[in-house]
Amino acid sequence: MKDGQVIMPSAYSDQFKQQCVDAVLVLGKSRAEVAAEYEVSASALGRWVAKAQGTEGTGSGSHMRKADPNSPDPTELAKRVRELEIENEFLKKAAAFFAREH
């Protein structure tokens, strides 16, 4: 704090943002839990998660809802593709982890 002002970091690294997003999307922690753990605002974390899911700016709460795989809407399809990409990344990491243990 300087002269009564709270000093906030000007920018977080992409690696830090990805670590926070992974804690939500891969580890299944709540956004509030991750925000507190990493000392970031819940709104910033929400934006990072929405961007990672491809739902940034598509409506209030849209980042919390799973995509409808039967929807003809290109936004819904893009969201579903991103969900599947995230799941595939997680499965690759899990497979590599278990392969190292063997």
ChimeraX attribute file (.defattr): number of C-alpha atoms within 10 A of each C-alpha:
attribute: neighborCount
match mode: 1-to-1
recipient: residues
	/A:1	7
	/A:2	6
	/A:3	6
	/A:4	6
	/A:5	7
	/A:6	8
	/A:7	9
	/A:8	8
	/A:9	7
	/A:10	5
	/A:11	7
	/A:12	9
	/A:13	8
	/A:14	10
	/A:15	9
	/A:16	11
	/A:17	19
	/A:18	14
	/A:19	15
	/A:20	23
	/A:21	25
	/A:22	18
	/A:23	17
	/A:24	20
	/A:25	19
	/A:26	15
	/A:27	11
	/A:28	11
	/A:29	15
	/A:30	11
	/A:31	20
	/A:32	15
	/A:33	13
	/A:34	21
	/A:35	20
	/A:36	11
	/A:37	10
	/A:38	13
	/A:39	9
	/A:40	17
	/A:41	13
	/A:42	15
	/A:43	12
	/A:44	12
	/A:45	20
	/A:46	20
	/A:47	16
	/A:48	19
	/A:49	23
	/A:50	20
	/A:51	15
	/A:52	20
	/A:53	25
	/A:54	20
	/A:55	24
	/A:56	17
	/A:57	12
	/A:58	12
	/A:59	8
	/A:60	8
	/A:61	11
	/A:62	15
	/A:63	21
	/A:64	12
	/A:65	9
	/A:66	12
	/A:67	20
	/A:68	13
	/A:69	13
	/A:70	9
	/A:71	11
	/A:72	9
	/A:73	11
	/A:74	9
	/A:75	15
	/A:76	19
	/A:77	17
	/A:78	16
	/A:79	25
	/A:80	21
	/A:81	16
	/A:82	18
	/A:83	18
	/A:84	13
	/A:85	13
	/A:86	17
	/A:87	14
	/A:88	12
	/A:89	13
	/A:90	16
	/A:91	13
	/A:92	11
	/A:93	12
	/A:94	12
	/A:95	12
	/A:96	11
	/A:97	11
	/A:98	9
	/A:99	9
	/A:100	8
	/A:101	7
	/A:102	5
